[in-house]
Amino acid sequence: MRYTCLATMRFHAQRRADTEPSRGHTRIRARAVALGLALMSLNIYWITVIEVRWYTLDVTSLPIFITPIFTLFVVSLLNWLWNLRRGAGVFTGAELTVVYIIIVTGAVFAGHDMLQNLFGAIAHLQRHGAPETGWRERFMGYVPHALFVWDEDAVRGFYNGGVSPYRLDWLLVWAKPLALWAGLILTLVLMCLCLNFLVLKQWTQGEKLAFPLIQLPLAMAAPSVGFWQSRWMWAGFSVAMSISGLNGLHVLFPSFPHIEWIKQYNIGQFLTTRPWSAAAPFNMSAYPFAVGLAYLMPADLAFSAWFFMLARKGFQVLGAVMGWDAAAGRGFPFLNEQATWAWLMLGLTLLWSARATFRDAWRAAWTPDHPERWLYKLSWLGLGVGVGVLALYNALLLRMDFWVAALFFGIYFLLALTITRVRAELGAPHEIYFVNPQRILFDVFTLRGLGVQNLTVLQSLYWFNRGYRCHPMPNQLEALRMGQNYALSPLWLGGLILAVSALAFVIVCWANLHVTYRYGAEGACQGFKFWLGRESFDRLNTWLTDEPLRHPDRWYYLAGGALMVLGLKGLRTAFAGFPLHPTGYALGVSFAVDYFWFPFLLGWLLKVMLLRFGGWHVHRQGLQFALGLILGDFTMGSLWSLVTLGFEVPTYRIYI
């Protein structure tokens, strides 16, 4: 394990040397920003059509987005070829990096867990809250009405499709709630950016976190040509392209052979008798990109992720043997509770370890001669303004009790900081579906403690807390870290991110309305997030009409999740090289690695074997191969989605 860490540190040192340009590269020309904005707009529309209309590519479901990588690949490759021909590229490495950052910032808002979710919920009450449901009597009086769409005619066109959204009266119907949501979400984006500014120096220069997910875009954008001339990279690229290409041809022409087990293959179908059936559903896959991602991760985390996933399944089987699942009903093994306090404890220990960082940032903000005084001062002022805006929203629109609002937003930012740290340090996926402020507060306080009004407002805010695959904060920090490679000013880059975020919000709203009114949200739109409305308000209705009695054993599992994290942290401190990582446990019990456990096993095994038997040089070749796997799979997936756009036919999905 020590050799693995040493090899990883050597690679990152070499990568920094390969990508460190001269001071002249810090100038970003207007044409690079213009190109980024143009490609961002096209990418937003691409994501919306593919994910909302056709659902043939989960562009933004992974910790690194698919189409931004493909777009950077095309632009960087053309730039490199131009450089070979003319002796100088059209864009510098810094400018290509900025182009990528702009595209990713737009993809955050267009993606699975952001504004697509909003459109799944914003008109749901008008569409499905008929008088016979009883919703009007139970909770609709507590809904923040200004945040939702109520015009029956506009909602009918939205769900049925076949009409144009460009009617002035309909545009005005949508404008008010979307503007209010924009104010709330952009405030959260600003506060996340300010938090990133506060930890940036410590995490990047003090602790030198690895930032595994920026390796591929930095390699493509770098002025060095080593990446494009790597035979191992092109070998991985070819392998992934061939697999996804063959499977894609099978989708269009079923007579073509295909490799079935590359995507989700349910081995739980063979577990038909007790106690083994307790482990079902049990899926495995061998996504090429996921094998590559696992290779980028620290070996102990990749190992822990698949280990705790299998341990979870084993625990479920053990529960069936002992009869615990029958005693606890559907609650056993209380994965929600385990995951909740595992992630909260990760966050609390992170806050404790970062207390000196925040204290130093506060002092630096008010030290006149400190070189980064304005960065920290504006960060603290931004957080203060954000708190004021959130308080105003709560007072005028949300109307939650103060303590509920404080806990809700406190948990939101705690999880945001934790996910950002996990991404920066480990590069792991973070679809922690079981963990969100609504579930946490309901598990702890139940309906009796929260009351109908608080619970209704919490579920009205559910859409941006359901999952965190498109969370803006980790993408912001990765952008700032990429900017450090070219000595870009954090304040300049932060201002660009905020401006692009505001523009992206508008473009994403237009794209979703255009697609849904054309095809029908409940018509031809195969990827419309209708379940967001159901999870938000059907679940609320269930809680109010038949409040589930929270099983008393849940408290043991809540405490157990926290103690597991603390125990694993203690063991790693006491025993150097201890292989089990607390983040791996948190990921394993929170659905984040259910799709990835087997390719993580393959990637971990490949990395360990190459390091042990081949040494550092072979490991670097393996790393190039892993980057090629990711790039090749993403490229083939993007090409298949372009076939869908061009010919309006469903094509192969490289994921799920």
PyMOL commands that set and color helices and strands:
alter all, ss='L'
color gray80, all
select helices_A, chain A and resi 2-19+23-26+30-54+66-86+93-110+115-121+124-128+131-133+135-138+140-142+145-147+152-160+168-206+212-221+231-252+260-262+267-270+276-279+288-296+299-322+324-331+335-353+355-365+373-398+402-426+437-460+462-464+472-484+490-524+530-545+554-574+582-588+597-647
alter helices_A, ss='H'
color red, helices_A
select strands_A, chain A and resi 265-266+283-284
alter strands_A, ss='S'
color yellow, strands_A
deselect
rebuild
show_as cartoon
